[in-house]
Amino acid sequence: MLCAVGSVMLAVLAGCSSDPCENAAPCGGDIVGTWKATSGCGTSTRSALNGDCPAATALVGTFLYRSTISYGPDMTYSFAGDVAGNIYVSVPAECLASGETCADVEQQLSTEPDFASIGCMSRAWGCDCQQHQPREEVMEAGTFTVTAAGLLTEVRAGAPPRLMDYCVRGNTLTLSPHHDLAATGQHPSSGTFNFMRMDQ
């Protein structure tokens, strides 16, 4: 699972901020079981303004509440939880046309589905825009594979494979977006999500 617009990330109790989160190192281990999210942070980056100005970027932070994920011995997985998030869009002055204001940027961003209710404020460096995405219930299921080195691949219908680095130590599990994530066509992501085993 992963933190990005258009995909579900694993549950976090500590919310994401406008700063990128760090990845944890993979170590592998026995992932089979049911896990409850305890803490974590995840962010992903993407272009804004329909890519018209590469310097305009969006940082997407996703939180999940009361979330669990189960990995079965039959190599199927299921996820259930409440998902919410924040989007932070930075539009530097170099992206603004002559006479264009942050109100104009807000109007332009609001035409993109991911930023429908965004609000922008003027800063010395440009426009600072934020949007909160309200909580919604999410359920997901699919199949998975793992490697001894700690690479988890989740596959679900209608979406590209999701690659995660995982590490099981005792009754704890950490998940982070795999460093080759960009090669799958998904938005570059980072973060670490912590889980505790529920079935022991």
N, C-alpha and C positions, 0 to 999 in steps of 0.2 A: 504494500500500500504506500501511497505517496502524497505529499503535500503539493497540490497543484490545481489550478483551475481545470475543471473537466475530469478530475479523478479524485478518489477518496483517499484521504490520508488517515493514518492510524491515530487513535485517540490521544489527546493531550489534555492535561488538567492545567498545566502552566501555559498561558497563552503565548502566541508568537508576537514578536515586536517587529519594528521596521528594520531590525538588524538581522543579517543572515545567521543561521544556526550551523553548528559544527556537526560533522559526521563522526560516528563511532567506528572503530576498526572491526572487521568481521573476524569470527573465530569458528563458525560452524556450531555443531552440537545437535542434540536431539530436539527438534522443534515440535514434534508431535505432541499435541495436547491443547488445552484451552487456556488462553492468556487474557488477563485483564490489564488495561492501560493504567499506569500509575503516574507518569509524568512525561514531559518531553517538549520538543520544539521542532517545528519544520517550516521551511520556507521554499518558495520557488520563484524564479524570475522569468519574465517574459517581456515582449515589446509592448508599447502602448502607442496610441495615436495611429493605429493601423500600420505601424512600422514606418510611418512617414519620416520620423526623426529617430535614428538609432539611439541617441542619447536619452530619449524618453523611455523609462523602464518601469515595470510594475513588479513589486515584491508581494507575493501572496502567502499569507500565513493561515494555516487551517488548524482549528481546534476540534477535538471530538470529546464527547462527554459520555459517561457510562458505556464505554465501548469495550467489546471483547472480540477476539479473533480465535478461531479454532483451526488447527491443522490436523487432519486425520491420517491414520495409517494407510488409508486407501488413496492418499495423495490428492484429497480434495480439501478445500478450505472454505470457511464462511466468516463473514464479518457483520457485526451489528453495532450501531451506535448513533448518537446524535452529532451532527456535523455543523460547525459554524466557522467563521473566519473573518479576517481583515485583509484588505487590499491597500497597499501604499504605492501611489504612483508619483514619481518624480519627473517633472518636466522642466529642464533647465532653460534659462533665458534664450539660449541659442536655438531652441526649437520654436520660439514664438515669432510669428511674422510681425512686421512693422505695425504698431498700434494694437496688436492682439493682447488681450488681458487673460487673467486666470479664469474669469467668468466664461470667456470664449472657449478656453481649454476644457472647462467643466462641461459645457454644452456639447463639444465635439466628442469627449470621452463617453458621454451618456448615450451616444448613438451605438456604442459597442455593447453587445449583450452582457459581457462580464462586468461592465462598469455602469449599469443602468441607473444606480442611485448614488453615484459618487459626488463628493463635495470637494472643492478646491479652494485653497487660501494662497494669497500672494506672499512670497518670501523674497529676500534680497537676491537669491540665486535663481529664482523662477517660481514655479507653481508646485505646491505641496498638496496632493490630493489623497483622500482616504475614503474608504467605503467599508461598512460592516455588513457581513452577510449573515442573516438571521439563522438560527439553529433549525436544522431539518433532520428527520430520521432517515438513515441510510442503511440498507442491507445489501450485501454483495456475496457472491459465491463463485467458485471456479475450481481449477486444479492448480497444483504447484509442483515444482521440482526443487531440489537443493543439491549443493555440492559440498564436499568435505571442507573446502576452503571457506565456506560461509556465504555463498551466493544463492539467494532465494529468488525464484522466478514464479510469479503468479500469472495465470492465464484465465481470462474470463471472456465471455462472448461479446463481440462487437467492440473490442478495445485491444490496443497493442499489449504485448507482454509487459509486466511490471517487474523491474529488477531491483532487488533490495539486498544490502549487506546485512547479515544477521549474526548474532552471537548469543549462545545459550550458556550461562554459567549458573549451575545450581538450579534454583527456581526462578531465575530472572532471564528475560529476553530483551535484547536491544535490536532495533531495526533502523536502518539508514538507507536513503536512496543510493543506488550503486553509482560509482563514479563514471561509468560509461552510459549513463541515462540518456544523454543527448543523442546517442546513436540510435535510440529507439524511437526518436521523433517526439519525445515528451519534453516539457520545459525543464531546463536545468534546475535541480533541486538539491537541498541539503538539509540536514537535521538528524536528530536522534530521538527515538521514541522508546520508552521503557515499559516493560510489562512484567507481571508476576503470574506464575503458574497457578491456575485455579483448581486443577483436578488432582491435587495431591494433598 
